[in-house]
């Protein structure tokens, strides 16, 4: 099992938060966990927009 970029970034942010280096809200510390979901939905949205534009052009 490998840790991806967003997982590693989350571990770094949590570590920095726990040792007091950063004073961010936990929402932002855990924000990299949303990265994969956000990327997925952006791709799906872009594909939907392109499909609609293609169908209108027919």
mmCIF file of the N, C-alpha and C atoms, coordinates in Angstrom:
data_MODEL
# 
_entry.id   MODEL 
# 
loop_
_atom_site.group_PDB 
_atom_site.id 
_atom_site.type_symbol 
_atom_site.label_atom_id 
_atom_site.label_alt_id 
_atom_site.label_comp_id 
_atom_site.label_asym_id 
_atom_site.label_entity_id 
_atom_site.label_seq_id 
_atom_site.pdbx_PDB_ins_code 
_atom_site.Cartn_x 
_atom_site.Cartn_y 
_atom_site.Cartn_z 
_atom_site.occupancy 
_atom_site.B_iso_or_equiv 
_atom_site.pdbx_formal_charge 
_atom_site.auth_seq_id 
_atom_site.auth_comp_id 
_atom_site.auth_asym_id 
_atom_site.auth_atom_id 
_atom_site.pdbx_PDB_model_num 
ATOM 1   N N  . UNK A 1 1  ? 0.840   -1.178 0.000   1.00 0.00 ? 1  UNK A N  1 
ATOM 2   C CA . UNK A 1 1  ? 0.000   0.000  0.000   1.00 0.00 ? 1  UNK A CA 1 
ATOM 3   C C  . UNK A 1 1  ? 0.887   1.244  0.000   1.00 0.00 ? 1  UNK A C  1 
ATOM 4   N N  . UNK A 1 2  ? 0.589   2.159  -0.932  1.00 0.00 ? 2  UNK A N  1 
ATOM 5   C CA . UNK A 1 2  ? 1.379   3.377  -1.039  1.00 0.00 ? 2  UNK A CA 1 
ATOM 6   C C  . UNK A 1 2  ? 0.568   4.580  -0.569  1.00 0.00 ? 2  UNK A C  1 
ATOM 7   N N  . UNK A 1 3  ? 1.277   5.555  -0.046  1.00 0.00 ? 3  UNK A N  1 
ATOM 8   C CA . UNK A 1 3  ? 0.644   6.816  0.323   1.00 0.00 ? 3  UNK A CA 1 
ATOM 9   C C  . UNK A 1 3  ? 0.840   7.769  -0.837  1.00 0.00 ? 3  UNK A C  1 
ATOM 10  N N  . UNK A 1 4  ? -0.238  8.356  -1.302  1.00 0.00 ? 4  UNK A N  1 
ATOM 11  C CA . UNK A 1 4  ? -0.168  9.304  -2.401  1.00 0.00 ? 4  UNK A CA 1 
ATOM 12  C C  . UNK A 1 4  ? 0.265   10.681 -1.929  1.00 0.00 ? 4  UNK A C  1 
ATOM 13  N N  . UNK A 1 5  ? 0.291   11.587 -2.878  1.00 0.00 ? 5  UNK A N  1 
ATOM 14  C CA . UNK A 1 5  ? 0.709   12.967 -2.589  1.00 0.00 ? 5  UNK A CA 1 
ATOM 15  C C  . UNK A 1 5  ? -0.180  13.614 -1.539  1.00 0.00 ? 5  UNK A C  1 
ATOM 16  N N  . UNK A 1 6  ? -1.495  13.515 -1.709  1.00 0.00 ? 6  UNK A N  1 
ATOM 17  C CA . UNK A 1 6  ? -2.416  14.163 -0.779  1.00 0.00 ? 6  UNK A CA 1 
ATOM 18  C C  . UNK A 1 6  ? -2.344  13.530 0.611   1.00 0.00 ? 6  UNK A C  1 
ATOM 19  N N  . UNK A 1 7  ? -2.143  12.221 0.681   1.00 0.00 ? 7  UNK A N  1 
ATOM 20  C CA . UNK A 1 7  ? -2.005  11.552 1.967   1.00 0.00 ? 7  UNK A CA 1 
ATOM 21  C C  . UNK A 1 7  ? -0.753  12.004 2.704   1.00 0.00 ? 7  UNK A C  1 
ATOM 22  N N  . UNK A 1 8  ? 0.351   12.110 1.966   1.00 0.00 ? 8  UNK A N  1 
ATOM 23  C CA . UNK A 1 8  ? 1.606   12.562 2.565   1.00 0.00 ? 8  UNK A CA 1 
ATOM 24  C C  . UNK A 1 8  ? 1.488   14.007 3.032   1.00 0.00 ? 8  UNK A C  1 
ATOM 25  N N  . UNK A 1 9  ? 0.858   14.845 2.218   1.00 0.00 ? 9  UNK A N  1 
ATOM 26  C CA . UNK A 1 9  ? 0.671   16.242 2.596   1.00 0.00 ? 9  UNK A CA 1 
ATOM 27  C C  . UNK A 1 9  ? -0.185  16.354 3.852   1.00 0.00 ? 9  UNK A C  1 
ATOM 28  N N  . UNK A 1 10 ? -1.198  15.514 3.985   1.00 0.00 ? 10 UNK A N  1 
ATOM 29  C CA . UNK A 1 10 ? -2.039  15.510 5.183   1.00 0.00 ? 10 UNK A CA 1 
ATOM 30  C C  . UNK A 1 10 ? -1.225  15.131 6.410   1.00 0.00 ? 10 UNK A C  1 
ATOM 31  N N  . UNK A 1 11 ? -0.390  14.117 6.292   1.00 0.00 ? 11 UNK A N  1 
ATOM 32  C CA . UNK A 1 11 ? 0.455   13.700 7.415   1.00 0.00 ? 11 UNK A CA 1 
ATOM 33  C C  . UNK A 1 11 ? 1.395   14.825 7.835   1.00 0.00 ? 11 UNK A C  1 
ATOM 34  N N  . UNK A 1 12 ? 1.972   15.511 6.866   1.00 0.00 ? 12 UNK A N  1 
ATOM 35  C CA . UNK A 1 12 ? 2.871   16.634 7.169   1.00 0.00 ? 12 UNK A CA 1 
ATOM 36  C C  . UNK A 1 12 ? 2.105   17.747 7.891   1.00 0.00 ? 12 UNK A C  1 
ATOM 37  N N  . UNK A 1 13 ? 0.928   18.110 7.376   1.00 0.00 ? 13 UNK A N  1 
ATOM 38  C CA . UNK A 1 13 ? 0.151   19.181 7.994   1.00 0.00 ? 13 UNK A CA 1 
ATOM 39  C C  . UNK A 1 13 ? -0.288  18.816 9.412   1.00 0.00 ? 13 UNK A C  1 
ATOM 40  N N  . UNK A 1 14 ? -0.728  17.577 9.625   1.00 0.00 ? 14 UNK A N  1 
ATOM 41  C CA . UNK A 1 14 ? -1.163  17.152 10.965  1.00 0.00 ? 14 UNK A CA 1 
ATOM 42  C C  . UNK A 1 14 ? 0.018   17.190 11.929  1.00 0.00 ? 14 UNK A C  1 
ATOM 43  N N  . UNK A 1 15 ? 1.168   16.716 11.475  1.00 0.00 ? 15 UNK A N  1 
ATOM 44  C CA . UNK A 1 15 ? 2.368   16.737 12.323  1.00 0.00 ? 15 UNK A CA 1 
ATOM 45  C C  . UNK A 1 15 ? 2.738   18.168 12.697  1.00 0.00 ? 15 UNK A C  1 
ATOM 46  N N  . UNK A 1 16 ? 2.740   19.065 11.708  1.00 0.00 ? 16 UNK A N  1 
ATOM 47  C CA . UNK A 1 16 ? 3.071   20.467 11.986  1.00 0.00 ? 16 UNK A CA 1 
ATOM 48  C C  . UNK A 1 16 ? 2.055   21.108 12.921  1.00 0.00 ? 16 UNK A C  1 
ATOM 49  N N  . UNK A 1 17 ? 0.799   20.747 12.788  1.00 0.00 ? 17 UNK A N  1 
ATOM 50  C CA . UNK A 1 17 ? -0.251  21.280 13.672  1.00 0.00 ? 17 UNK A CA 1 
ATOM 51  C C  . UNK A 1 17 ? -0.052  20.780 15.109  1.00 0.00 ? 17 UNK A C  1 
ATOM 52  N N  . UNK A 1 18 ? 0.253   19.495 15.255  1.00 0.00 ? 18 UNK A N  1 
ATOM 53  C CA . UNK A 1 18 ? 0.392   18.916 16.595  1.00 0.00 ? 18 UNK A CA 1 
ATOM 54  C C  . UNK A 1 18 ? 1.627   19.410 17.334  1.00 0.00 ? 18 UNK A C  1 
ATOM 55  N N  . UNK A 1 19 ? 2.687   19.745 16.604  1.00 0.00 ? 19 UNK A N  1 
ATOM 56  C CA . UNK A 1 19 ? 3.880   20.250 17.291  1.00 0.00 ? 19 UNK A CA 1 
ATOM 57  C C  . UNK A 1 19 ? 3.871   21.774 17.403  1.00 0.00 ? 19 UNK A C  1 
ATOM 58  N N  . UNK A 1 20 ? 2.820   22.408 16.889  1.00 0.00 ? 20 UNK A N  1 
ATOM 59  C CA . UNK A 1 20 ? 2.636   23.833 17.087  1.00 0.00 ? 20 UNK A CA 1 
ATOM 60  C C  . UNK A 1 20 ? 3.320   24.740 16.079  1.00 0.00 ? 20 UNK A C  1 
ATOM 61  N N  . UNK A 1 21 ? 3.779   24.198 14.970  1.00 0.00 ? 21 UNK A N  1 
ATOM 62  C CA . UNK A 1 21 ? 4.443   25.025 13.967  1.00 0.00 ? 21 UNK A CA 1 
ATOM 63  C C  . UNK A 1 21 ? 3.438   25.860 13.184  1.00 0.00 ? 21 UNK A C  1 
ATOM 64  N N  . UNK A 1 22 ? 2.282   25.287 12.901  1.00 0.00 ? 22 UNK A N  1 
ATOM 65  C CA . UNK A 1 22 ? 1.232   26.028 12.202  1.00 0.00 ? 22 UNK A CA 1 
ATOM 66  C C  . UNK A 1 22 ? 0.021   26.171 13.117  1.00 0.00 ? 22 UNK A C  1 
ATOM 67  N N  . UNK A 1 23 ? -0.692  27.257 12.960  1.00 0.00 ? 23 UNK A N  1 
ATOM 68  C CA . UNK A 1 23 ? -1.855  27.530 13.797  1.00 0.00 ? 23 UNK A CA 1 
ATOM 69  C C  . UNK A 1 23 ? -3.105  27.621 12.929  1.00 0.00 ? 23 UNK A C  1 
ATOM 70  N N  . UNK A 1 24 ? -3.259  26.655 12.036  1.00 0.00 ? 24 UNK A N  1 
ATOM 71  C CA . UNK A 1 24 ? -4.391  26.634 11.121  1.00 0.00 ? 24 UNK A CA 1 
ATOM 72  C C  . UNK A 1 24 ? -5.565  25.918 11.776  1.00 0.00 ? 24 UNK A C  1 
ATOM 73  N N  . UNK A 1 25 ? -6.735  26.184 11.245  1.00 0.00 ? 25 UNK A N  1 
ATOM 74  C CA . UNK A 1 25 ? -7.920  25.437 11.640  1.00 0.00 ? 25 UNK A CA 1 
ATOM 75  C C  . UNK A 1 25 ? -7.754  23.985 11.166  1.00 0.00 ? 25 UNK A C  1 
ATOM 76  N N  . UNK A 1 26 ? -8.382  23.055 11.883  1.00 0.00 ? 26 UNK A N  1 
ATOM 77  C CA . UNK A 1 26 ? -8.301  21.652 11.488  1.00 0.00 ? 26 UNK A CA 1 
ATOM 78  C C  . UNK A 1 26 ? -8.927  21.410 10.121  1.00 0.00 ? 26 UNK A C  1 
ATOM 79  N N  . UNK A 1 27 ? -9.858  22.264 9.749   1.00 0.00 ? 27 UNK A N  1 
ATOM 80  C CA . UNK A 1 27 ? -10.467 22.130 8.421   1.00 0.00 ? 27 UNK A CA 1 
ATOM 81  C C  . UNK A 1 27 ? -9.397  22.257 7.342   1.00 0.00 ? 27 UNK A C  1 
ATOM 82  N N  . UNK A 1 28 ? -8.497  23.235 7.497   1.00 0.00 ? 28 UNK A N  1 
ATOM 83  C CA . UNK A 1 28 ? -7.452  23.446 6.496   1.00 0.00 ? 28 UNK A CA 1 
ATOM 84  C C  . UNK A 1 28 ? -6.322  22.450 6.627   1.00 0.00 ? 28 UNK A C  1 
ATOM 85  N N  . UNK A 1 29 ? -6.070  21.986 7.845   1.00 0.00 ? 29 UNK A N  1 
ATOM 86  C CA . UNK A 1 29 ? -5.038  20.961 8.033   1.00 0.00 ? 29 UNK A CA 1 
ATOM 87  C C  . UNK A 1 29 ? -5.434  19.677 7.303   1.00 0.00 ? 29 UNK A C  1 
ATOM 88  N N  . UNK A 1 30 ? -6.713  19.349 7.342   1.00 0.00 ? 30 UNK A N  1 
ATOM 89  C CA . UNK A 1 30 ? -7.204  18.132 6.702   1.00 0.00 ? 30 UNK A CA 1 
ATOM 90  C C  . UNK A 1 30 ? -7.661  18.354 5.257   1.00 0.00 ? 30 UNK A C  1 
ATOM 91  N N  . UNK A 1 31 ? -7.516  19.559 4.743   1.00 0.00 ? 31 UNK A N  1 
ATOM 92  C CA . UNK A 1 31 ? -7.958  19.888 3.387   1.00 0.00 ? 31 UNK A CA 1 
ATOM 93  C C  . UNK A 1 31 ? -7.335  19.010 2.296   1.00 0.00 ? 31 UNK A C  1 
ATOM 94  N N  . UNK A 1 32 ? -6.076  18.569 2.410   1.00 0.00 ? 32 UNK A N  1 
ATOM 95  C CA . UNK A 1 32 ? -5.544  17.702 1.345   1.00 0.00 ? 32 UNK A CA 1 
ATOM 96  C C  . UNK A 1 32 ? -6.329  16.403 1.157   1.00 0.00 ? 32 UNK A C  1 
ATOM 97  N N  . UNK A 1 33 ? -7.073  15.991 2.178   1.00 0.00 ? 33 UNK A N  1 
ATOM 98  C CA . UNK A 1 33 ? -7.900  14.791 2.024   1.00 0.00 ? 33 UNK A CA 1 
ATOM 99  C C  . UNK A 1 33 ? -9.007  15.014 1.012   1.00 0.00 ? 33 UNK A C  1 
ATOM 100 N N  . UNK A 1 34 ? -9.391  16.278 0.802   1.00 0.00 ? 34 UNK A N  1 
ATOM 101 C CA . UNK A 1 34 ? -10.433 16.585 -0.173  1.00 0.00 ? 34 UNK A CA 1 
ATOM 102 C C  . UNK A 1 34 ? -9.869  16.604 -1.583  1.00 0.00 ? 34 UNK A C  1 
ATOM 103 N N  . UNK A 1 35 ? -8.570  16.694 -1.727  1.00 0.00 ? 35 UNK A N  1 
ATOM 104 C CA . UNK A 1 35 ? -7.930  16.879 -3.024  1.00 0.00 ? 35 UNK A CA 1 
ATOM 105 C C  . UNK A 1 35 ? -8.366  15.903 -4.093  1.00 0.00 ? 35 UNK A C  1 
ATOM 106 N N  . UNK A 1 36 ? -8.397  14.633 -3.774  1.00 0.00 ? 36 UNK A N  1 
ATOM 107 C CA . UNK A 1 36 ? -8.804  13.631 -4.748  1.00 0.00 ? 36 UNK A CA 1 
ATOM 108 C C  . UNK A 1 36 ? -10.249 13.796 -5.182  1.00 0.00 ? 36 UNK A C  1 
ATOM 109 N N  . UNK A 1 37 ? -11.114 14.099 -4.220  1.00 0.00 ? 37 UNK A N  1 
ATOM 110 C CA . UNK A 1 37 ? -12.528 14.287 -4.531  1.00 0.00 ? 37 UNK A CA 1 
ATOM 111 C C  . UNK A 1 37 ? -12.740 15.523 -5.400  1.00 0.00 ? 37 UNK A C  1 
ATOM 112 N N  . UNK A 1 38 ? -12.064 16.592 -5.051  1.00 0.00 ? 38 UNK A N  1 
ATOM 113 C CA . UNK A 1 38 ? -12.200 17.835 -5.818  1.00 0.00 ? 38 UNK A CA 1 
ATOM 114 C C  . UNK A 1 38 ? -11.711 17.629 -7.247  1.00 0.00 ? 38 UNK A C  1 
ATOM 115 N N  . UNK A 1 39 ? -10.578 16.980 -7.397  1.00 0.00 ? 39 UNK A N  1 
ATOM 116 C CA . UNK A 1 39 ? -10.034 16.714 -8.728  1.00 0.00 ? 39 UNK A CA 1 
ATOM 117 C C  . UNK A 1 39 ? -10.994 15.848 -9.539  1.00 0.00 ? 39 UNK A C  1 
ATOM 118 N N  . UNK A 1 40 ? -11.541 14.821 -8.929  1.00 0.00 ? 40 UNK A N  1 
ATOM 119 C CA . UNK A 1 40 ? -12.482 13.936 -9.610  1.00 0.00 ? 40 UNK A CA 1 
ATOM 120 C C  . UNK A 1 40 ? -13.712 14.712 -10.091 1.00 0.00 ? 40 UNK A C  1 
ATOM 121 N N  . UNK A 1 41 ? -14.302 15.527 -9.203  1.00 0.00 ? 41 UNK A N  1 
ATOM 122 C CA . UNK A 1 41 ? -15.507 16.258 -9.580  1.00 0.00 ? 41 UNK A CA 1 
ATOM 123 C C  . UNK A 1 41 ? -15.230 17.345 -10.608 1.00 0.00 ? 41 UNK A C  1 
ATOM 124 N N  . UNK A 1 42 ? -14.037 17.937 -10.589 1.00 0.00 ? 42 UNK A N  1 
ATOM 125 C CA . UNK A 1 42 ? -13.677 18.912 -11.612 1.00 0.00 ? 42 UNK A CA 1 
ATOM 126 C C  . UNK A 1 42 ? -13.579 18.247 -12.978 1.00 0.00 ? 42 UNK A C  1 
ATOM 127 N N  . UNK A 1 43 ? -13.019 17.059 -13.030 1.00 0.00 ? 43 UNK A N  1 
ATOM 128 C CA . UNK A 1 43 ? -12.904 16.335 -14.292 1.00 0.00 ? 43 UNK A CA 1 
ATOM 129 C C  . UNK A 1 43 ? -14.285 15.937 -14.804 1.00 0.00 ? 43 UNK A C  1 
ATOM 130 N N  . UNK A 1 44 ? -15.133 15.422 -13.918 1.00 0.00 ? 44 UNK A N  1 
ATOM 131 C CA . UNK A 1 44 ? -16.489 15.037 -14.317 1.00 0.00 ? 44 UNK A CA 1 
ATOM 132 C C  . UNK A 1 44 ? -17.259 16.255 -14.818 1.00 0.00 ? 44 UNK A C  1 
ATOM 133 N N  . UNK A 1 45 ? -17.143 17.376 -14.134 1.00 0.00 ? 45 UNK A N  1 
ATOM 134 C CA . UNK A 1 45 ? -17.839 18.593 -14.549 1.00 0.00 ? 45 UNK A CA 1 
ATOM 135 C C  . UNK A 1 45 ? -17.348 19.057 -15.919 1.00 0.00 ? 45 UNK A C  1 
ATOM 136 N N  . UNK A 1 46 ? -16.033 19.036 -16.128 1.00 0.00 ? 46 UNK A N  1 
ATOM 137 C CA . UNK A 1 46 ? -15.484 19.452 -17.422 1.00 0.00 ? 46 UNK A CA 1 
ATOM 138 C C  . UNK A 1 46 ? -15.976 18.539 -18.539 1.00 0.00 ? 46 UNK A C  1 
ATOM 139 N N  . UNK A 1 47 ? -16.018 17.240 -18.293 1.00 0.00 ? 47 UNK A N  1 
ATOM 140 C CA . UNK A 1 47 ? -16.514 16.311 -19.304 1.00 0.00 ? 47 UNK A CA 1 
ATOM 141 C C  . UNK A 1 47 ? -17.986 16.568 -19.623 1.00 0.00 ? 47 UNK A C  1 
ATOM 142 N N  . UNK A 1 48 ? -18.766 16.892 -18.607 1.00 0.00 ? 48 UNK A N  1 
ATOM 143 C CA . UNK A 1 48 ? -20.180 17.193 -18.835 1.00 0.00 ? 48 UNK A CA 1 
ATOM 144 C C  . UNK A 1 48 ? -20.340 18.461 -19.681 1.00 0.00 ? 48 UNK A C  1 
ATOM 145 N N  . UNK A 1 49 ? -19.546 19.471 -19.386 1.00 0.00 ? 49 UNK A N  1 
ATOM 146 C CA . UNK A 1 49 ? -19.619 20.724 -20.154 1.00 0.00 ? 49 UNK A CA 1 
ATOM 147 C C  . UNK A 1 49 ? -19.237 20.477 -21.603 1.00 0.00 ? 49 UNK A C  1 
ATOM 148 N N  . UNK A 1 50 ? -18.165 19.733 -21.835 1.00 0.00 ? 50 UNK A N  1 
ATOM 149 C CA . UNK A 1 50 ? -17.739 19.434 -23.203 1.00 0.00 ? 50 UNK A CA 1 
ATOM 150 C C  . UNK A 1 50 ? -18.789 18.598 -23.943 1.00 0.00 ? 50 UNK A C  1 
ATOM 151 N N  . UNK A 1 51 ? -19.407 17.673 -23.242 1.00 0.00 ? 51 UNK A N  1 
ATOM 152 C CA . UNK A 1 51 ? -20.444 16.842 -23.868 1.00 0.00 ? 51 UNK A CA 1 
ATOM 153 C C  . UNK A 1 51 ? -21.650 17.687 -24.261 1.00 0.00 ? 51 UNK A C  1 
ATOM 154 N N  . UNK A 1 52 ? -22.069 18.594 -23.399 1.00 0.00 ? 52 UNK A N  1 
ATOM 155 C CA . UNK A 1 52 ? -23.188 19.466 -23.706 1.00 0.00 ? 52 UNK A CA 1 
ATOM 156 C C  . UNK A 1 52 ? -22.844 20.366 -24.895 1.00 0.00 ? 52 UNK A C  1 
ATOM 157 N N  . UNK A 1 53 ? -21.634 20.911 -24.906 1.00 0.00 ? 53 UNK A N  1 
ATOM 158 C CA . UNK A 1 53 ? -21.225 21.762 -26.024 1.00 0.00 ? 53 UNK A CA 1 
ATOM 159 C C  . UNK A 1 53 ? -21.165 20.964 -27.320 1.00 0.00 ? 53 UNK A C  1 
ATOM 160 N N  . UNK A 1 54 ? -20.725 19.723 -27.257 1.00 0.00 ? 54 UNK A N  1 
ATOM 161 C CA . UNK A 1 54 ? -20.652 18.870 -28.445 1.00 0.00 ? 54 UNK A CA 1 
ATOM 162 C C  . UNK A 1 54 ? -22.052 18.556 -28.972 1.00 0.00 ? 54 UNK A C  1 
ATOM 163 N N  . UNK A 1 55 ? -22.982 18.242 -28.071 1.00 0.00 ? 55 UNK A N  1 
ATOM 164 C CA . UNK A 1 55 ? -24.342 17.912 -28.481 1.00 0.00 ? 55 UNK A CA 1 
ATOM 165 C C  . UNK A 1 55 ? -25.070 19.123 -29.068 1.00 0.00 ? 55 UNK A C  1 
ATOM 166 N N  . UNK A 1 56 ? -24.773 20.320 -28.564 1.00 0.00 ? 56 UNK A N  1 
ATOM 167 C CA . UNK A 1 56 ? -25.392 21.521 -29.103 1.00 0.00 ? 56 UNK A CA 1 
ATOM 168 C C  . UNK A 1 56 ? -24.854 21.833 -30.504 1.00 0.00 ? 56 UNK A C  1 
ATOM 169 N N  . UNK A 1 57 ? -23.626 21.429 -30.761 1.00 0.00 ? 57 UNK A N  1 
ATOM 170 C CA . UNK A 1 57 ? -23.011 21.703 -32.056 1.00 0.00 ? 57 UNK A CA 1 
ATOM 171 C C  . UNK A 1 57 ? -23.483 20.782 -33.158 1.00 0.00 ? 57 UNK A C  1 
ATOM 172 N N  . UNK A 1 58 ? -24.176 19.724 -32.827 1.00 0.00 ? 58 UNK A N  1 
ATOM 173 C CA . UNK A 1 58 ? -24.653 18.758 -33.840 1.00 0.00 ? 58 UNK A CA 1 
ATOM 174 C C  . UNK A 1 58 ? -25.783 19.324 -34.655 1.00 0.00 ? 58 UNK A C  1 
# 
